[in-house]
Protein backbone atom coordinates (compact mmCIF):
# COMPACT_ATOMS: atom_id res chain seq x y z
CA UNK A 1 0.00 0.00 0.00
CA UNK A 2 1.30 3.44 -0.89
CA UNK A 3 1.85 5.70 2.06
CA UNK A 4 0.97 9.36 2.05
CA UNK A 5 4.50 10.36 3.03
CA UNK A 6 6.46 11.83 0.17
CA UNK A 7 10.07 10.69 0.12
CA UNK A 8 12.83 10.15 -2.37
CA UNK A 9 16.27 8.58 -2.34
CA UNK A 10 19.12 10.10 -4.32
CA UNK A 11 22.62 8.90 -5.10
CA UNK A 12 25.30 9.83 -7.59
CA UNK A 13 28.31 8.15 -9.17
CA UNK A 14 31.15 9.82 -11.08
CA UNK A 15 33.82 7.86 -12.96
CA UNK A 16 36.76 9.08 -15.07
CA UNK A 17 37.47 7.81 -18.55
CA UNK A 18 39.50 4.61 -18.69
CA UNK A 19 43.17 5.38 -18.07
CA UNK A 20 42.54 8.61 -16.15
CA UNK A 21 42.55 9.30 -12.42
CA UNK A 22 39.69 10.68 -10.32
CA UNK A 23 41.53 14.02 -10.15
CA UNK A 24 41.49 14.26 -13.95
CA UNK A 25 37.73 13.71 -14.26
CA UNK A 26 36.02 16.65 -15.95
CA UNK A 27 32.45 15.60 -15.10
CA UNK A 28 30.99 17.02 -11.89
CA UNK A 29 27.87 16.57 -9.78
CA UNK A 30 26.39 18.57 -6.90
CA UNK A 31 23.30 17.44 -5.00
CA UNK A 32 21.49 19.34 -2.26
CA UNK A 33 20.72 18.69 0.49
CA UNK A 34 23.78 16.56 1.07
CA UNK A 35 22.25 13.43 2.58
CA UNK A 36 23.33 9.77 2.57
CA UNK A 37 21.92 7.77 -0.35
CA UNK A 38 19.67 5.74 1.98
CA UNK A 39 18.16 8.81 3.68
CA UNK A 40 14.40 9.33 3.19
CA UNK A 41 14.33 12.82 1.71
CA UNK A 42 11.06 14.66 2.29
CA UNK A 43 12.07 18.19 1.31
CA UNK A 44 12.99 19.74 -2.05
CA UNK A 45 16.19 18.52 -3.67
CA UNK A 46 18.33 20.02 -6.41
CA UNK A 47 21.10 18.68 -8.60
CA UNK A 48 23.64 20.16 -10.97
CA UNK A 49 25.42 17.95 -13.53
CA UNK A 50 28.23 19.36 -15.67
CA UNK A 51 30.56 17.99 -18.31
CA UNK A 52 33.71 20.10 -18.65
CA UNK A 53 34.95 20.73 -22.20
CA UNK A 54 38.40 19.15 -22.46
CA UNK A 55 39.66 21.69 -24.96
CA UNK A 56 39.30 24.51 -22.43
CA UNK A 57 41.68 25.18 -19.52
CA UNK A 58 40.58 24.18 -16.02
CA UNK A 59 37.39 22.61 -17.38
CA UNK A 60 37.07 20.23 -14.43
CA UNK A 61 37.28 23.09 -11.95
CA UNK A 62 34.66 25.12 -13.82
CA UNK A 63 32.38 22.05 -14.01
CA UNK A 64 32.61 21.62 -10.24
CA UNK A 65 31.98 25.31 -9.56
CA UNK A 66 29.09 25.51 -12.03
CA UNK A 67 27.35 22.34 -10.84
CA UNK A 68 27.50 23.57 -7.26
CA UNK A 69 26.24 27.03 -8.20
CA UNK A 70 23.34 25.49 -10.12
CA UNK A 71 22.28 23.28 -7.21
CA UNK A 72 22.55 26.14 -4.72
CA UNK A 73 20.67 28.66 -6.84
CA UNK A 74 17.94 26.20 -7.80
CA UNK A 75 17.39 25.51 -4.11
CA UNK A 76 16.92 29.17 -3.22
CA UNK A 77 15.47 30.38 -6.54
CA UNK A 78 13.40 27.58 -8.13
CA UNK A 79 12.03 29.90 -10.82
CA UNK A 80 15.42 29.86 -12.52
CA UNK A 81 14.35 26.50 -13.98
CA UNK A 82 11.55 28.28 -15.81
CA UNK A 83 13.99 30.51 -17.69
CA UNK A 84 13.80 34.24 -18.19
CA UNK A 85 15.18 36.76 -15.74
CA UNK A 86 15.68 34.27 -12.91
CA UNK A 87 17.96 32.10 -15.05
CA UNK A 88 19.86 35.16 -16.23
CA UNK A 89 20.45 36.17 -12.60
CA UNK A 90 21.81 32.70 -11.83
CA UNK A 91 24.06 32.75 -14.90
CA UNK A 92 25.49 36.13 -13.93
CA UNK A 93 26.13 34.94 -10.37
CA UNK A 94 27.87 31.76 -11.58
CA UNK A 95 30.14 33.65 -13.98
CA UNK A 96 30.97 36.17 -11.23
CA UNK A 97 32.46 33.36 -9.12
CA UNK A 98 35.09 32.45 -11.71
CA UNK A 99 37.56 35.33 -11.50
CA UNK A 100 37.81 35.25 -7.66
CA UNK A 101 38.35 31.48 -7.85
CA UNK A 102 41.00 31.96 -10.53
CA UNK A 103 42.86 34.51 -8.38
CA UNK A 104 43.06 31.97 -5.53
CA UNK A 105 44.17 29.24 -7.95
CA UNK A 106 46.91 31.46 -9.37
CA UNK A 107 48.13 32.34 -5.87
CA UNK A 108 48.16 28.67 -4.89
CA UNK A 109 50.21 27.74 -7.96
CA UNK A 110 52.71 30.48 -7.13
CA UNK A 111 52.94 29.40 -3.47
CA UNK A 112 53.61 25.81 -4.56
CA UNK A 113 56.47 26.94 -6.80
CA UNK A 114 54.59 26.25 -10.03
CA UNK A 115 53.46 29.66 -11.30
CA UNK A 116 51.34 29.82 -14.41
CA UNK A 117 53.24 29.67 -17.70
CA UNK A 118 52.64 32.26 -20.39
CA UNK A 119 50.67 29.84 -22.53
CA UNK A 120 48.43 29.00 -19.55
CA UNK A 121 47.60 32.69 -19.13
CA UNK A 122 46.64 32.81 -22.81
CA UNK A 123 44.38 29.79 -22.51
CA UNK A 124 42.78 30.98 -19.28
CA UNK A 125 41.89 34.29 -20.90
CA UNK A 126 39.56 32.34 -23.20
CA UNK A 127 37.64 30.94 -20.22
CA UNK A 128 36.54 27.45 -19.26
CA UNK A 129 33.48 25.69 -20.66
CA UNK A 130 31.01 23.01 -19.59
CA UNK A 131 27.56 21.69 -20.34
CA UNK A 132 24.92 22.13 -17.64
CA UNK A 133 21.91 20.15 -16.48
CA UNK A 134 20.09 21.57 -13.45
CA UNK A 135 17.12 19.86 -11.78
CA UNK A 136 14.82 20.61 -8.85
CA UNK A 137 12.32 18.16 -7.34
CA UNK A 138 9.49 19.30 -5.04
CA UNK A 139 6.97 17.16 -3.13
CA UNK A 140 3.50 18.43 -3.94
CA UNK A 141 0.30 18.28 -1.87
CA UNK A 142 -2.74 16.38 -3.10
CA UNK A 143 -4.46 19.67 -3.89
CA UNK A 144 -2.18 20.12 -6.88
CA UNK A 145 -3.37 16.96 -8.65
CA UNK A 146 -6.52 14.86 -9.04
CA UNK A 147 -5.11 11.86 -7.19
CA UNK A 148 -4.68 10.67 -3.64
CA UNK A 149 -1.15 9.37 -4.34
CA UNK A 150 1.92 11.38 -3.40
CA UNK A 151 3.44 13.24 -6.33
CA UNK A 152 6.58 15.17 -7.07
CA UNK A 153 7.04 18.00 -9.51
CA UNK A 154 10.38 18.22 -11.24
CA UNK A 155 11.80 21.04 -13.29
CA UNK A 156 14.93 20.98 -15.42
CA UNK A 157 17.18 23.29 -17.42
CA UNK A 158 19.77 22.04 -19.90
CA UNK A 159 22.48 23.76 -21.87
CA UNK A 160 24.30 21.21 -23.97
CA UNK A 161 23.90 17.45 -24.02
CA UNK A 162 23.88 16.25 -20.41
CA UNK A 163 20.53 14.47 -20.18
CA UNK A 164 17.60 13.67 -17.93
CA UNK A 165 15.62 10.42 -18.32
CA UNK A 166 12.24 9.86 -16.66
CA UNK A 167 11.43 6.21 -15.97
CA UNK A 168 7.94 4.87 -15.20
CA UNK A 169 7.69 1.15 -14.41
CA UNK A 170 11.41 1.11 -15.27
CA UNK A 171 10.64 2.13 -18.85
CA UNK A 172 11.78 5.34 -20.48
CA UNK A 173 8.92 7.81 -20.90
CA UNK A 174 10.86 11.05 -21.44
CA UNK A 175 14.36 12.08 -22.50
CA UNK A 176 15.56 15.68 -22.21
CA UNK A 177 17.06 17.64 -23.92
CA UNK A 178 18.26 14.96 -26.36
CA UNK A 179 15.62 12.44 -27.42
CA UNK A 180 17.54 10.39 -30.03
CA UNK A 181 21.15 9.32 -30.34
CA UNK A 182 21.39 11.04 -33.75
CA UNK A 183 20.96 14.39 -31.99
CA UNK A 184 24.31 14.13 -30.23
CA UNK A 185 27.03 16.13 -31.97
CA UNK A 186 30.63 17.12 -31.45
CA UNK A 187 29.93 20.76 -30.59
CA UNK A 188 27.18 21.00 -27.94
CA UNK A 189 26.19 24.36 -26.52
CA UNK A 190 28.42 25.26 -23.57
CA UNK A 191 28.30 27.53 -20.53
CA UNK A 192 31.43 29.69 -20.53
CA UNK A 193 33.08 30.94 -17.36
CA UNK A 194 33.58 34.35 -18.99
CA UNK A 195 30.30 34.57 -20.87
CA UNK A 196 28.59 37.64 -19.48
CA UNK A 197 25.92 37.66 -22.19
CA UNK A 198 23.48 36.00 -19.82
CA UNK A 199 20.52 36.71 -22.11
CA UNK A 200 22.22 34.59 -24.79
CA UNK A 201 22.86 31.79 -22.30
CA UNK A 202 19.19 31.84 -21.30
CA UNK A 203 18.04 31.72 -24.92
CA UNK A 204 20.25 28.71 -25.66
CA UNK A 205 19.11 26.84 -22.55
CA UNK A 206 16.14 24.51 -22.79
CA UNK A 207 13.59 24.13 -20.00
CA UNK A 208 11.01 21.49 -19.17
CA UNK A 209 9.09 19.99 -16.26
CA UNK A 210 7.09 16.92 -15.31
CA UNK A 211 5.56 14.87 -12.53
CA UNK A 212 6.72 11.68 -10.84
CA UNK A 213 4.64 9.08 -9.02
CA UNK A 214 5.71 6.44 -6.50
CA UNK A 215 7.96 3.96 -8.26
CA UNK A 216 9.18 6.45 -10.88
CA UNK A 217 12.84 7.36 -11.28
CA UNK A 218 14.87 10.17 -12.75
CA UNK A 219 18.31 9.45 -14.15
CA UNK A 220 20.62 12.40 -14.88
CA UNK A 221 23.78 11.69 -16.84
CA UNK A 222 26.49 13.18 -19.00
CA UNK A 223 26.61 12.64 -22.74
CA UNK A 224 28.61 9.41 -23.17
CA UNK A 225 26.31 7.33 -20.97
CA UNK A 226 23.21 9.10 -22.30
CA UNK A 227 24.22 8.31 -25.90
CA UNK A 228 24.72 4.65 -24.96
CA UNK A 229 21.26 4.44 -23.39
CA UNK A 230 19.61 5.99 -26.45
CA UNK A 231 21.53 3.78 -28.89
CA UNK A 232 21.09 0.27 -27.46
CA UNK A 233 18.67 -2.06 -29.25
CA UNK A 234 17.19 -3.35 -25.98
CA UNK A 235 16.53 -0.27 -23.88
CA UNK A 236 14.69 -2.16 -21.13
CA UNK A 237 17.72 -4.40 -20.58
CA UNK A 238 20.00 -1.36 -20.56
CA UNK A 239 17.87 0.34 -17.90
CA UNK A 240 17.97 -2.84 -15.81
CA UNK A 241 21.76 -2.81 -15.98
CA UNK A 242 21.92 0.82 -14.90
CA UNK A 243 19.59 0.23 -11.97
CA UNK A 244 22.00 -2.34 -10.53
CA UNK A 245 24.01 0.62 -9.24
CA UNK A 246 22.13 2.17 -6.33
CA UNK A 247 24.68 3.69 -3.98
CA UNK A 248 28.28 4.83 -3.46
CA UNK A 249 29.35 1.32 -2.46
CA UNK A 250 28.60 0.32 -6.05
CA UNK A 251 31.17 2.70 -7.55
CA UNK A 252 33.82 0.02 -8.17
CA UNK A 253 31.26 -2.21 -9.88
CA UNK A 254 29.99 0.77 -11.87
CA UNK A 255 33.50 1.50 -13.16
CA UNK A 256 34.03 -2.15 -14.11
CA UNK A 257 30.71 -2.20 -15.94
CA UNK A 258 31.61 0.98 -17.84
CA UNK A 259 34.98 -0.46 -18.82
CA UNK A 260 33.23 -3.57 -20.12
CA UNK A 261 31.04 -1.43 -22.36
CA UNK A 262 34.12 0.47 -23.51
CA UNK A 263 36.00 -2.74 -24.28
CA UNK A 264 33.07 -3.85 -26.46
CA UNK A 265 33.07 -0.41 -28.12
CA UNK A 266 29.50 0.22 -26.99
CA UNK A 267 30.44 3.25 -24.88
CA UNK A 268 32.74 6.09 -25.84
CA UNK A 269 35.74 6.37 -23.53
CA UNK A 270 34.76 9.53 -21.70
CA UNK A 271 34.12 10.66 -18.15
CA UNK A 272 30.72 9.61 -16.79
CA UNK A 273 28.45 11.20 -14.19
CA UNK A 274 25.16 9.63 -13.08
CA UNK A 275 22.56 10.90 -10.61
CA UNK A 276 19.75 8.52 -9.67
CA UNK A 277 16.58 9.79 -8.00
CA UNK A 278 14.12 7.14 -6.75
CA UNK A 279 10.61 8.13 -5.69
CA UNK A 280 9.18 6.23 -2.69
CA UNK A 281 12.14 3.90 -2.31
CA UNK A 282 13.69 1.30 -4.54
N, C-alpha and C positions, 0 to 999 in steps of 0.2 A: 504494500500500500504506500502510495506517495505521501510524504509528510508535507505539512504546510510551511516548513522551515526552508528558506532559500539558502543554499550553500553551494560553493564550488570548490574544486581542488585545482591547483595550478602548479605546474613544474616546468622547468626549462633545461635544455641540454645544448651545449655549444661544443663543436669539435673542429679542430683545424684540418686543413687539407692533408692528405697523406704525405708524410715526409717533413711536415712543419711542426713546430712546437706550439704549445698553448699560447705563449707570449707573442707568437707571430700571427695568431688568428685575427682576421680583420672583420669577422662577424661579431656583433654585440647584442646583448639582451638586457633590458631592465624591466623588472616587474615590481609593482607596488600594490598593496603593502608587502613588505618582505617577510613572508611567512614560510614555515616548512611546507613541503609538498603534500603532507598528509593532514594539514590544518584545514578545518571546515571554515571556509571564508564566507562571511555573511554580509560583508560590506562591499562597496564598489572596488573594483580592481582595474589597474591600467597596465599596459605593457608597451614597450618600445623595442622594435627589432630593426637593426641596421646592418647593412652589408657595405663595408668600406671599399672604395674603389682603389684597387691595387696600384694603378698608375699615378695616384696622387700621394704626396708625402704625408706621413702620419695619419693614414686613413684609419688605422685601427683605433687610434686615440680619438679621432673625430667621431667614429661610429659609437664608441663608448659614451662620449659626452652627449651626443645627439640622442641616443636611445634613452639615456637617463633624463635628459631635458624633456623629451616627449612624454615619458611616463609621469614625471612630476607635474608638468603643465596640464596634462589630460586629467589628472586627479583633482587639481584645483580649478580648472577651467574646462569643463566637459564640452562646452560649445565649440571649442577649437576643432572638434571632430565633425562639425557641420560646415566648416569652411568659413570664408569671409574674413571679417575683421579679426575675429578671435584667433584664427589660424595665423594670420599675418602677425599678430602680437606675439604669438609663440615663436614664429620663425625669427622675428627680430631679436627676441630674448635669447634664443639658442645661438644665433650668430654672434651676439654680443659677448658670449662666454668664451669665444675662441681666442681672441687676442690676449686677454689676461692669462688664460691657460698657457698660451704659447710663450709668454714672458717667463712664467715659472719654469717651463720646460727648458728654455734657453739658459736660464740661470743655473738649473740643475746640471745641464751638460757642461757648462763652464766650470762649476764647482767640482765635477768629477774628472776634470782634466781632458774632456772631449768636446771642446767648443764646436759650434756649427761650422762646417766648411762653406766656402763661398757658393758652391753649387747647391748646398742645402738651403741657403737663404733664398736663392733664385726659385727653387721648387716650392718653398713654403709661401712665397709671395703669391703663388697661383692659388693657394688654398687647398684644403682637403675636401674629399667628396664621399658621399655615402647614399645609399637608398634609405628610405624610411617607411616603416609600417607602424602606425600607432593605433592602439585599441583601448576602449574603455567598456567595461561590463558593469551594469547596474541591476540589482534585484528590483523588481517592480511589484507593486501591490496588485491584488486581484482587480481593483477598480480600473486598472489600465487595459484589461483584456476580458473578453467574454469567456472566461474559464475559471475553474476553481483551482487549477494546478498552479504551482509556482512558475514564474517566468522571469527571464532575464533579458534585458535590452542590451544589445551591443552596438557600438558605433566604431567605425574604422576610417582611417585616412592613410593613403598610400601614395608615395612618390617613388617611382621606380618599380622593380619587379619582385620585391619581397611580398609574400602572399599570405592570405587568410583563407582557410578552408573550413566550412561549416558542415559538420557531420550530423545526420539524424539516422538513428538505427544503424550507426557505423557505416552509412553510405553518404557519399558526397552529394550535397544539395546546393552548395554555392561555393564558387571560387572567385576571389577578388585580390588584386585588380586584373589578374591574368586568368582567363578562362580556358585557354587551349595552349598546348605546348608550342604551337606555331607562332604564338604571340611573343615568345621570348626572343630578344635580340641581343646584340653585342653592345649596344649603347643605350641603356635604360636612362630615364630621367634621374638626376642626382641632386641632392641637397648639398650645396657648397658652403663651406665654413666662412667664406667671405662674400657670399651672395646677399647683398642688402636690398635687392629688389624683391621684397617680400610679397608684393602683389603678384609678381611672376611666379614665385614658388607656389602661392595659393592657387593660381590658375592651372598649374601643371599637376597639382595634387588631386587625386580622386577620392571621393567620399562615399560611404555607404553605411547602412545599418540593417539590423535584423533582430530576430527574437530567438531565444533558445528555450527549450523545454527540458524537464528532467530526462537524463539519458543522452542529451545532445553533447557534442564536443566542438570546440574550436581548436584548430591547429594553425599556428603562425610559423612561417618558415622562410628562410632565404632562398634565393633563386635556384640553386643547384638541386636541392631536395624537392622544391616545388615542381621543377621541370620533370624530374623523375616521376613524381606522383601523377602528373598529367599525361605522361607518355606511355605508361605501362599498359599492356593489353588487358590485364585483370586488375582493375582498380580496387575491387573489394579485397582481394588478397593482399594488395600493397598496403591498404589501410590497416588490415589485420597485423601485418608485420610492424608497421609504425606503432601501433597501440601496445606492442609488447614492451615498450620503453615508457615507464610510468613514474620514474623518480630519479634523483641524482645517483643512487646506487647502481643504476642501469647504464651509466655513462660509458664504462669500459665495453659492455656488450654493444652499445649503440655505435661506438667507434669501430668495433670489429665488423658489425653489420654493414656500416658504410663502406669500409674497405673491401668487403666482399662484393658489393655492388660496383665499386670502382674497378676491381680486378676483372669483373665480367663486362666492363665497359657499359654498364647501365646507368652509371652516375658520374657526372663530370667531377674531376678531382678539384674540389673547391671547398672552402670553409663552409660549415653548416651550422645554422642556429635553428632550434625548434622550441616553440612554446606550446604546451598542451594545457587546455582548460577544459575540465570535466564538470558538468553540471549535475548536481545531486549524486556525487560519488562515482566510483568506477569499479 
